[in-house]
Amino acid sequence: MPKKLAVVILNWNGKSWLEKFLPGIVRFSQQSNIYVIDNLSTDDSIDFLQNNFPEVKVIKNDKNYGFAGGYNEGLKHIQSEIYCLLNSDVEVTEHWLEPVLTLFERNPEISAIQPKILSYDRKNYFEFAGAAGGLIDNLGYPYCRGRIFDDIEEDHGQYNDETEIFWASGCCLFIRSKDFWEQEGFDERFFAHQEEIDLCWRLINSGKKIFYTGKSTIYHVGGGTLNKQSAKKTFLNMRNNLSMLLKNMPFPNMIAVIFARLVLDGLAAVYFGYKYGISHFWAVGKAHFAFYTQIPGTWKRRQKYQKHNFYQSKWLIFKHFL
């Protein structure tokens, strides 16, 4: 019989992370089934798992589908009421699951939940990717409680609450499987980066809620696959953010915001080129051209998913921005 919760780790050549963090995940996740979805790793991750963790179920994808496609493919083979999509570079803590499961049980309208995400290297500070819950401003820029741009807050218990947020970080995303599949999972065109924000936005537009609980804590290394200074990461973030806005933002804001973003992204390209190198400058330009080529497909997805409760997202954006 499948347990109510499945903790699912996506792996690509991440044996070192599995060696470091999987023992703790197994130890502190007894009330769940644990899976590793492997994106056709070329290291010996699979042998390591089979020889050392026979209780962990391994699902082998036939190629590297990226974060979005990798989870979509692998989750087809997992039957569970709730998924926990967990990065391989995460240290969990004792009793990390109980507050999340309790919050789901108390609130059937909640689709997804994120715990408190602290830095593995500086454990009294929040971590860049998610921190204390994701929000979005009225220009479509994602940010977090506990982190705005590169400014990271120290954890003094100021975010030990349980509250509605706009998006839950993909580094540790709890989500009801029914809601995940009603939205047809992640948008695989994103490959990686901001696919979880897009999914949460679609859930909000369908009348669901996204929550944060500060009663559960994990520690995230971050940058395990693409580090912060990667030009590919700049490309994916820029392209995917524009596609997400076109797909989800309500009229009439969407047209004005995307136009403003095209101008602001040009300024960002100059800044990134100066700070990180010319490859980041070109990455922004390539991201814009890639966004333009995706417009027909993105528009079809907008018409498909955003039919009901369309302006609910606008309320959340301005609520958290002001």
C-alpha positions in Angstrom: 0.0 0.0 0.0 1.4 3.4 -0.9 1.9 5.8 2.0 0.2 9.2 2.0 3.5 11.0 1.3 6.2 10.4 -1.3 9.6 12.2 -0.8 10.9 12.4 -4.4 14.5 13.4 -5.2 15.5 14.2 -8.8 19.1 13.2 -9.5 21.5 13.9 -12.3 25.2 12.9 -11.5 24.6 13.8 -7.9 26.1 10.8 -6.1 28.1 13.1 -3.8 24.9 14.8 -2.6 23.1 11.5 -2.1 26.0 10.2 -0.1 25.9 13.3 2.1 22.2 13.9 2.6 20.2 10.8 1.8 21.0 9.1 5.2 19.3 11.9 7.1 16.4 12.0 4.7 15.8 8.2 5.3 16.2 8.6 9.0 13.8 11.5 9.4 11.1 10.5 6.8 9.8 7.2 8.2 6.2 8.1 7.5 6.9 8.4 3.7 8.1 6.4 0.8 11.3 7.7 -0.7 12.1 7.8 -4.4 15.0 8.9 -6.5 14.2 9.9 -10.1 17.4 9.6 -12.1 17.8 11.8 -15.2 20.2 9.3 -17.0 23.2 10.0 -14.8 26.6 9.1 -16.1 28.2 8.7 -12.6 27.5 5.6 -10.5 24.5 7.1 -8.6 22.3 4.1 -9.4 24.8 1.5 -8.2 25.3 3.5 -5.1 21.6 3.6 -4.3 21.0 -0.1 -5.0 24.0 -1.1 -2.9 23.4 1.2 0.0 19.7 2.1 0.1 17.6 -0.8 -1.1 14.6 0.8 0.7 14.8 3.8 -1.7 12.8 3.2 -4.9 14.7 4.2 -8.1 12.9 5.5 -11.2 15.2 5.7 -14.3 14.4 8.3 -17.0 15.6 7.5 -20.5 17.4 10.9 -20.8 18.1 14.1 -19.0 14.7 15.9 -19.1 15.8 18.8 -16.8 14.1 19.7 -13.6 10.6 20.2 -15.1 10.5 17.3 -17.5 12.4 15.0 -15.2 9.8 15.3 -12.5 6.9 15.1 -14.9 8.3 11.8 -16.3 9.2 10.2 -13.0 6.1 11.2 -11.1 4.0 9.3 -13.6 5.2 6.1 -11.8 4.5 7.2 -8.2 1.1 6.8 -6.6 0.8 9.0 -3.5 -1.6 11.6 -2.2 1.2 14.2 -1.6 4.5 14.6 -3.3 7.5 16.2 -1.7 9.8 17.3 -4.5 13.2 17.6 -2.8 16.6 18.7 -4.1 19.4 16.3 -3.6 21.5 19.1 -1.9 19.1 19.5 1.1 19.6 18.5 4.7 16.3 17.8 6.5 15.7 18.0 10.2 13.9 15.8 12.7 10.1 16.2 12.6 10.3 18.2 9.3 7.3 16.4 7.8 4.7 16.6 10.6 3.9 20.4 10.4 3.5 20.2 6.7 1.1 17.1 6.8 -0.9 18.7 9.6 -1.3 21.9 7.6 -2.5 19.9 4.6 -5.0 18.0 6.8 -6.4 21.2 8.3 -6.8 23.1 5.0 -8.1 21.1 2.0 -7.9 24.3 -0.2 -4.1 24.4 0.1 -2.4 22.8 -2.9 1.3 23.4 -2.1 3.4 24.1 1.0 7.0 25.2 1.5 9.0 24.9 4.8 11.5 27.4 6.1 14.7 27.1 4.0 17.9 28.1 5.6 21.5 28.1 4.2 23.5 24.9 4.8 26.7 26.9 4.9 25.4 29.7 7.2 22.7 27.9 9.2 21.4 31.0 11.0 20.7 32.7 7.6 18.0 32.1 5.1 18.9 30.5 1.8 18.6 32.3 -1.5 16.2 29.9 -3.3 12.9 30.2 -1.3 13.9 31.5 2.1 10.6 32.0 4.0 8.2 31.8 1.1 8.1 33.3 -2.4 6.3 36.4 -3.5 6.2 38.5 -6.7 6.1 42.2 -7.4 4.0 44.1 -9.8 6.7 43.9 -12.5 6.7 40.2 -12.3 10.0 39.9 -10.4 10.0 37.0 -7.9 11.4 37.6 -4.4 11.2 36.0 -1.0 10.4 36.8 2.6 13.9 36.7 4.1 15.6 37.5 0.7 15.3 40.4 -1.7 17.8 40.4 -4.6 21.1 39.4 -2.9 20.2 40.7 0.6 19.7 37.7 2.9 18.2 38.0 6.4 19.4 36.3 9.5 16.8 34.0 11.0 15.6 35.4 14.4 12.3 33.6 14.3 10.7 36.5 12.4 9.2 34.0 9.9 8.1 31.2 12.2 4.5 31.8 11.1 2.2 29.9 8.7 0.9 32.1 6.0 -0.3 32.3 2.4 2.5 33.0 -0.2 2.6 33.3 -3.9 5.0 30.5 -4.8 6.8 27.7 -3.0 10.4 26.9 -3.8 11.2 23.9 -6.0 14.0 22.9 -3.7 11.4 21.6 -1.3 7.9 21.7 -2.7 5.1 19.7 -1.1 2.1 19.4 -3.4 -1.0 17.4 -3.7 -0.6 15.0 -6.5 -4.2 15.6 -7.7 -3.5 19.3 -8.1 -0.2 18.7 -9.8 -1.7 16.5 -12.5 -4.8 18.7 -12.9 -2.3 21.4 -14.1 -0.4 18.8 -16.2 2.6 19.2 -14.0 5.5 21.6 -14.8 5.9 23.3 -18.1 8.6 21.2 -19.7 9.7 24.0 -22.0 11.2 25.8 -19.0 13.7 22.9 -18.5 14.8 24.4 -15.2 14.3 27.6 -13.1 10.9 29.3 -12.3 8.9 26.3 -13.4 7.6 26.0 -9.8 6.5 29.7 -9.8 4.6 29.1 -13.0 2.9 26.1 -11.5 2.0 27.9 -8.3 0.6 30.8 -10.4 -1.6 28.4 -12.4 -2.8 26.8 -9.1 -3.7 30.3 -7.7 -5.6 31.1 -10.9 -7.6 27.9 -10.5 -8.6 28.9 -7.0 -6.0 27.1 -4.9 -3.7 28.3 -2.2 0.0 28.1 -1.6 1.3 28.2 2.0 4.5 28.5 4.0 5.1 26.9 7.4 8.0 28.1 9.6 7.4 25.1 11.9 9.4 22.9 9.5 13.0 23.6 8.6 15.5 22.4 6.0 19.0 23.5 5.0 19.8 24.0 1.3 23.3 24.1 -0.2 22.1 25.7 -3.5 23.8 25.8 -6.9 24.3 22.0 -6.9 23.6 21.8 -10.7 24.0 25.4 -12.0 25.8 27.9 -9.9 24.7 31.4 -9.4 27.3 32.8 -11.9 26.2 30.4 -14.8 25.3 32.2 -18.0 22.9 29.3 -18.7 21.1 30.1 -15.5 20.8 33.7 -16.5 19.3 32.6 -19.9 16.8 30.2 -18.3 15.7 32.7 -15.6 15.2 35.6 -18.1 13.4 33.5 -20.8 11.2 31.5 -18.3 10.2 34.6 -16.4 8.9 36.4 -19.5 7.0 33.2 -20.7 5.5 32.9 -17.2 4.2 36.5 -17.3 2.7 36.1 -20.7 1.0 32.9 -19.6 -0.4 34.0 -16.2 -0.5 37.7 -15.7 -4.0 39.3 -15.9 -5.0 41.9 -18.5 -4.5 44.8 -18.8 -1.3 44.7 -16.7 0.4 42.0 -18.8 1.0 44.0 -21.9 2.4 47.0 -20.1 4.5 44.9 -17.7 6.1 42.8 -20.5 7.0 46.0 -22.4 8.6 47.5 -19.3 10.4 44.3 -18.6 12.0 44.2 -22.1 13.5 47.6 -21.4 14.6 46.7 -17.8 16.1 43.4 -19.1 18.2 45.4 -21.5 19.6 47.4 -18.6 20.1 44.1 -16.6 22.1 42.7 -19.6 24.6 45.6 -19.3 24.8 45.1 -15.5 25.3 41.3 -15.8 27.8 41.7 -18.5 29.8 44.1 -16.3 29.5 42.0 -13.2 29.7 38.5 -14.5 31.2 38.7 -18.0 30.1 39.1 -21.6 28.5 35.7 -21.7 25.8 36.9 -19.4 25.1 39.9 -21.6 24.5 37.6 -24.6 22.5 35.3 -22.4 19.9 38.0 -21.9 19.6 38.6 -25.6 19.3 34.9 -26.4 16.6 34.6 -23.7 14.5 37.3 -25.4 14.8 35.7 -28.8 13.9 32.3 -27.3 10.9 34.0 -25.6 9.7 35.4 -28.9 9.8 32.0 -30.6 7.8 30.5 -27.7 5.0 33.1 -27.9 2.5 31.0 -29.9 2.9 28.0 -27.6 2.8 30.2 -24.5 -0.4 31.9 -25.7 -2.1 28.5 -26.3 -1.2 27.5 -22.7 -2.6 30.8 -21.4 -5.9 30.1 -23.1 -6.0 26.6 -21.8 -5.2 27.1 -18.1 -6.3 30.6 -17.3 -10.0 30.5 -17.7 -11.4 30.9 -14.2 -10.5 33.1 -11.2 -8.2 35.0 -13.6 -7.9 38.2 -11.5 -7.1 36.4 -8.3 -3.4 36.6 -9.0 -3.5 40.4 -9.4 -4.8 40.7 -5.8 -1.9 38.6 -4.5 0.7 40.4 -6.5 -0.2 43.9 -5.2 -1.0 42.6 -1.7 2.5 41.4 -1.3 4.2 44.2 -3.2 2.8 47.1 -1.2 
